[in-house]
Amino acid sequence: IGKLNHVAIAVPDLDSAIKTYKTKLGASVSSIIEQKEHGVIVAFIVLSNTKIELITPFGNDSPLINFLQKNPNGGIHHICYEVEDIHESIKSLVKAGGRLAGNGKPKLGAHGKPVIFLHPTDFNGTLIELEEI
């Protein structure tokens, strides 16, 4: 893995979360990005050394619905690491006995780059996203 790309925080109300980060912390927040394929809507808080992704459900099939039912105020959903070659990273992970979440095929993420999620039970209960840089 490479450096930390972002930490994703699931929020029940994206507009409210954006307002909180802007007014209470003076954060710079990106425009809102709809990711229909992932079932989420996101906005990024841009920091000097990484990003914070504010993420909320998009549609009734969103993978975030269950998370927010268990955590109604929101919370940390996943962390994302950068990799140079997502396909090589997948091969290495599977060879080492790791499991992929979902269908095991990369999708385009919010930055327009391929991403894949790793099963949280293999990483101490933490959902890991890999993003090709």
C-alpha positions in Angstrom: 0.0 0.0 0.0 1.0 3.6 -0.5 0.0 6.6 1.4 -3.4 7.3 3.0 -5.7 8.8 0.4 -8.8 9.5 2.6 -10.8 8.6 5.7 -14.6 8.2 4.9 -17.2 9.4 7.4 -20.7 8.2 6.8 -23.2 11.0 7.6 -27.0 11.0 7.7 -27.3 14.5 6.3 -24.5 15.6 3.8 -25.5 19.3 3.7 -25.5 19.5 7.5 -22.1 17.8 7.7 -20.6 20.1 5.1 -21.9 23.1 7.0 -20.5 21.8 10.2 -17.0 21.3 8.8 -17.1 24.7 7.0 -18.4 26.7 10.0 -16.8 25.0 13.0 -13.5 24.0 11.4 -13.1 26.4 8.5 -12.6 23.5 6.2 -12.5 23.7 2.4 -15.1 21.3 1.0 -15.3 20.1 -2.6 -18.5 20.1 -4.7 -20.9 17.2 -4.1 -20.4 14.1 -6.3 -23.1 11.6 -7.0 -21.8 8.1 -7.4 -24.9 6.1 -8.5 -22.8 2.9 -9.2 -21.7 2.9 -5.6 -25.0 4.1 -4.2 -23.5 7.1 -2.4 -23.2 10.9 -2.6 -19.8 12.3 -1.4 -18.0 15.5 -0.7 -14.3 15.8 0.2 -12.7 18.0 2.9 -9.3 18.8 1.5 -6.5 18.9 4.0 -2.8 19.5 3.3 -1.8 15.8 3.9 -5.0 13.9 3.0 -8.8 14.1 2.5 -11.9 13.4 4.6 -14.7 12.0 2.5 -18.2 12.8 3.8 -20.4 10.1 2.4 -24.2 9.6 2.5 -26.6 7.1 0.9 -27.9 7.5 -2.7 -31.0 5.4 -3.4 -32.6 2.6 -1.5 -30.0 0.0 -2.3 -27.1 2.0 -0.9 -24.6 0.0 1.1 -24.6 2.8 3.7 -28.2 2.4 4.8 -27.4 -0.5 7.1 -24.3 1.3 8.5 -26.4 4.4 9.3 -29.2 2.3 10.9 -26.6 0.9 13.3 -24.9 4.3 13.6 -27.7 6.9 13.3 -25.3 9.8 13.9 -22.8 8.5 11.4 -19.2 7.5 12.0 -16.0 6.4 10.3 -17.0 4.0 7.4 -13.7 3.2 5.7 -10.1 4.2 5.1 -8.6 4.4 1.7 -5.0 3.6 0.7 -3.3 4.4 -2.6 -1.8 1.6 -4.8 0.1 1.9 -8.0 -1.6 -1.0 -9.8 -5.0 -2.2 -8.5 -5.0 -5.4 -10.5 -1.6 -6.4 -9.1 -2.8 -5.4 -5.6 -5.8 -7.6 -6.0 -3.7 -10.6 -7.2 -1.3 -10.2 -4.2 -4.1 -9.9 -1.7 -6.0 -12.9 -3.0 -2.8 -14.9 -3.1 -2.2 -14.0 0.6 -5.6 -15.2 1.5 -7.4 -11.9 1.6 -11.0 -11.4 0.5 -12.6 -8.7 -1.6 -15.9 -7.1 -0.7 -18.6 -6.9 -3.3 -18.2 -8.7 -6.7 -14.4 -8.4 -6.6 -14.1 -6.2 -9.6 -12.8 -2.6 -9.4 -15.2 0.3 -10.1 -14.5 3.9 -10.7 -14.4 5.9 -7.5 -15.1 9.6 -6.8 -11.8 10.6 -8.2 -12.4 8.8 -11.5 -9.8 6.1 -10.7 -10.3 2.4 -10.1 -11.2 1.3 -6.5 -11.8 -1.9 -4.7 -12.9 -2.7 -1.2 -11.3 -5.3 1.1 -13.4 -7.4 3.4 -13.4 -5.9 6.9 -13.0 -9.2 8.8 -9.5 -9.5 7.3 -8.5 -6.1 8.7 -9.6 -6.0 12.3 -13.2 -4.9 11.5 -12.1 -2.0 9.2 -13.4 -1.7 5.7 -10.4 -0.9 3.5 -10.6 0.8 0.1 -7.7 0.6 -2.4 -7.5 3.3 -5.0 -5.1 3.2 -8.0 -3.1 6.4 -8.4 
